[in-house]
Amino acid sequence: MKYISTRGNSPALNFEQVLLAGLAPDGGLYVPEVYPSFTKEEISNMANLNYAELAAKIMSKFTQGCLDENELLEITTKVYKNFAHKAVAPLKQLDSNLWVMQLFQGPTLAFKDYALQVVGQLFDTVLKKTNKHITIVGATSGDTGSAAIHGCKGCKNLDIFILHPHNRVSDVQRHQMTTVLDKNVHNIALEGTFDDCQSLVKDLFNNKNFREKHSLSAINSINWARIMAQVVYYFYAALNLGAPHKKVSFAVPTGNFGNVFAGFVAKKMGLPIDQLVIGSNSNDILPRFLNSGIMEQKKVVPSISPSMDIQISSNFERFLFETLDRDSNKINELMKTFKAECKFQVSKEEISKISYEIKGLALNDSETKQTISEIYKNTSEIFDPHSAIGFKAGQHYAKKDIPMIILATAHPSKFPIPVKEATGVYPELPNYLSDLLSKKEEFTVLENNISKVIDFIETEQSK
Ligand SMILES: *Cc1c(COP(=O)(O)O)cnc(C)c1O
């Protein structure tokens, strides 16, 4: 299995190389040279697999030549057995044709655990084979950092440094990061904003000496391994509702487009998916694009669904590449225009190809709260704001005879304030995390100063 760049100007790589590389040198994103696929009969035969077995089977198609199904099964068995629900990704019926898949059974209560738990182990396995050590550095506004830390803790061949803005993440978010006391986990509370954290991390990567000396690496949402691991729950849900003999649709609350892109990949692999629907908050660049063919960046506005407060959806480039017939010249042209003008436009014919594959709906904060309240009244289920946006988008496009599966991406206790306002109920952390806020924390407060951060990283590495 080889991977190529969406911009067409980088050498093809194998899975191990793509895992460690992140972004392609030409600025593009890696995608499989040819998508692997399953026949109807092969999909039919997956119906009896448990989540870990299914994950190993599906991912082995993408790791061919590097890792086999048994090596993957060792990893998936180890990580998914710690999830809170035995089904790993349980499905619940909400209405005659509406279902919810609760993707918040992992250690940090958000869907990112499904991929990052696997990616940490993949890094460790691949690095062990080549006897290498890497240093992962990342900035977080809360969610991704904690999922990455939990995915990488205890890995022997890597250290992880996560910068969060000091006093600007919620108590739950901070504890999810700082109570992980493994020696390879290093939390930095930077005196500054999330943007300061992000720009400092960028500067670290731009420092060639430092980058090479410590083999810096990232595990952001453009890493192919994350997409690959997310494909699994689309298969899992569809198989549970009768695939490959019946079709299903999915509704996905969307920010960087990584989650829903995995659904698109599942469809390319042969899973009979009818519709893919995305939900956005007021940062509605994608729904606007789908309606108009104009991609136009505006200022990010803070919302009650902060994990979707994004204006540039990094994974959307992969989707454009596929829907525009893999024309890398076109992608280069669009991305160049977007960078220069914060805006690009595609033709009528192109936007009709794109919006054939995906539908979108945007909700503002008050519509989101209204939806949380409606869901609670009608089903007694408590949704977090992100998942509620997915629900509304799914309900809007649902067809009578095809199940619409809504992906619930976070547990409501991660966003207690808007949930309480909408339902009157304060969503408590699940029992197994009830001691989170009283656990011992470890983190280092640092000035927003690159030399201080470099010193810290070097001192920690030499311990
Ligand atoms: C990250 C995140 C999203 C957005 O997912 P993308 O893959 O970036 O589209 C949605 N909801 C929650 C709770 C998240 O943490």
The ligand as a MOL file (V3000), in Angstrom:
LIG
                    3D

  0  0  0     0  0            999 V3000
M  V30 BEGIN CTAB
M  V30 COUNTS 15 15 0 0 0
M  V30 BEGIN ATOM
M  V30 1 C -12.7490 17.2220 17.3520 0
M  V30 2 C -14.2100 17.2270 17.6190 0
M  V30 3 C -15.1530 17.4200 16.5940 0
M  V30 4 C -14.7540 17.7170 15.1630 0
M  V30 5 O -14.2190 16.6000 14.5160 0
M  V30 6 P -13.4240 16.7890 13.1180 0
M  V30 7 O -12.8290 15.4630 12.8530 0
M  V30 8 O -12.3950 17.8450 13.3890 0
M  V30 9 O -14.4150 17.1930 12.1110 0
M  V30 10 C -16.4950 17.3290 16.9110 0
M  V30 11 N -16.9110 17.1160 18.1770 0
M  V30 12 C -16.0330 16.9350 19.1970 0
M  V30 13 C -16.5580 16.7230 20.5750 0
M  V30 14 C -14.6580 16.9850 18.9620 0
M  V30 15 O -13.7990 16.8180 19.9770 0
M  V30 END ATOM
M  V30 BEGIN BOND
M  V30 1 1 1 2
M  V30 2 1 2 3
M  V30 3 2 2 14
M  V30 4 1 3 4
M  V30 5 2 3 10
M  V30 6 1 4 5
M  V30 7 1 5 6
M  V30 8 2 6 7
M  V30 9 1 6 8
M  V30 10 1 6 9
M  V30 11 1 10 11
M  V30 12 2 11 12
M  V30 13 1 12 13
M  V30 14 1 12 14
M  V30 15 1 14 15
M  V30 END BOND
M  V30 END CTAB
M  END
